[in-house]
Amino acid sequence: MTARPDLVIRGGTIADGSGGNLFEADIAIHDGRISEVGKVSNSGREEIDARGKLVTPGFVDVHTHYDGQVTWSQDISPSSQNGVTTAIMGNCGVGFAPCRPADHQRLIQLMEGVEDIPEPVLSAGIPWEWESFPDYMSWLAKRDFDIDIGAQLPHAALRVYVMGERGARRDPSTAEDNAKMAKLAGEAVRAGALGFSTSRTLNHRTSTGDFTPTLKAGEDELTAIAAAMHGEGRSVLQFVLDLSTLDEDLPMMLRVADNTKCPISFSVAQSDRAPRRWRQTLDEINAAAARGLSITAQIAARPVGLLLGLELSRNPFQTHPSYKAIAHLPLAERLKRLRQPEVRAAILKESATATDDPLFFRPNYDKMYLLGNPPDYEQPQENALGPQARKLGKQPEELAYDAMLSDQGRGMLYVPFLNYADGNLDATREMLTDPRSVPGLSDGGAHCGIICDASFPTYLLTHWTRDRSRGEKLSIPFVVAVQSRKTALSVGLADRGLIAPGYKADINVIDYGRLHLHPPKVHYDLPVGGRRLLQQVDGYDATIVSGVVTQRDGAPTGARPGKLVRGVQGELQ
């Protein structure tokens, strides 16, 4: 007689992660694994009635930045509230190990500048009880979380650790430097690193304005590191490229992959500056895959959009002299001043001044929207503030100003700056359906005051399979498969992402008709009262990690079965 299941999920409509048709079945779970799928005759110690509900594998998010948060919190929100059961951190070359005590502030400033995580939060929250990457992994392995986490070795931290000031100022590495970095990279894989990440984009700068240390790292440096890591076991090289140097850097990264046989993964998006370059990039990726390279494109599920507001990191008037004069005031006092007619007139009369902030630009009101409730990430161009202002006979600055003053100064503006060059998401759909792509770039844990995209997994289900009205949708089986099984395999986690006997019991029970994202709101729940943007989510009846219910009806249960994933997890036979 088979052992009594710990948990049975009864009668759900299952999207099993394979991409096959939906079917109805029970799921039995024992010792953290799925033990049976079909008609389960045994009663479970706990049961969930999933009749009329969508049941999926837990989602695997391959692009997050929880490197700091995992050291001060056991709850990996907001990803854990969006059906994610495994999150991979250490992307874009930034992170906190290896690191000598003298470089703590340097890595904090880099993370603050690249990922908009405030310095006071990081300084207060990170305990720094490690120096080497293996020490960091050993320290994390002692902690319990509400989801599983996986880590990559960040290039910036490694470079500064080996090269010191030379590494920080982007000097070329020597053969000796490369040998030292390669040795440490091999140790990182043996400690459980799933990959290595680097960045070559001009947008990635420290909070003091310096470019990321990895910006111009040589091919010899990258080859030495990737070869050492992959020589110790499968490990992915994740990177971010800049559009301005894509024609030079992408062929180089493909050579690194070819010479080391290391799988590579990088972000691909549609840019306003070159609206069809993404198609050429995907063609190059597919050609490389046809030559035998293991290569994955990470695709954002919707426009990557900035949120602007008085309570946020940026707003359209932040460089106007009259606004700068009151920018230091608390929100309530600032709001009082902004409502004064003479202050309003002065700010609206002025123009934005020059700034080297890569995420701030002279506002283009023809691409600035009110996000709305429910939030609408695929609005027609006529909804933008520019066309609306012309229709009303006003200046768009007036509409932006008044919108931000709404809701007691908490009103937000939305500026899609990637994946929206055509004013719709048709290109994004084409990218998502490319055979070499997976959903990525949610940046969970990052961009606390300007971007709120950790809800990508939920958006993939709500918008792409149900709510889209301005173009073709995607099927539920496809969307579930690409953000569970396909993402898991892309980082070497072959033990999850499928609802089948023997696989890890990471599962979502979803009230599909009720699944809904609320507008982003600012919460002050980080260390020292730090700010972050969060979106409330409705419709997740239960999220299960290793057979334990961690979220029920949108609220955490307090259970923390999640662990650090050390290294790749082998294919089940």
PyMOL commands that set and color helices and strands:
alter all, ss='L'
color gray80, all
select helices_A, chain A and resi 69-72+79-81+91-93+101-115+119-125+133-141+155-163+165-168+175-190+219-232+243-260+277-290+321-324+331-338+341-349+365-367+381-383+385-392+396-409+426-432+456-467+476-482+485-490+512-514+527-529
alter helices_A, ss='H'
color red, helices_A
select strands_A, chain A and resi 7-14+23-30+33-38+46-49+54-57+59-61+84-89+148-154+195-200+236-241+264-267+295-299+304-308+369-370+413-418+437-439+507-510+516-526+530-538+540-545+548-552+555-556
alter strands_A, ss='S'
color yellow, strands_A
deselect
rebuild
show_as cartoon
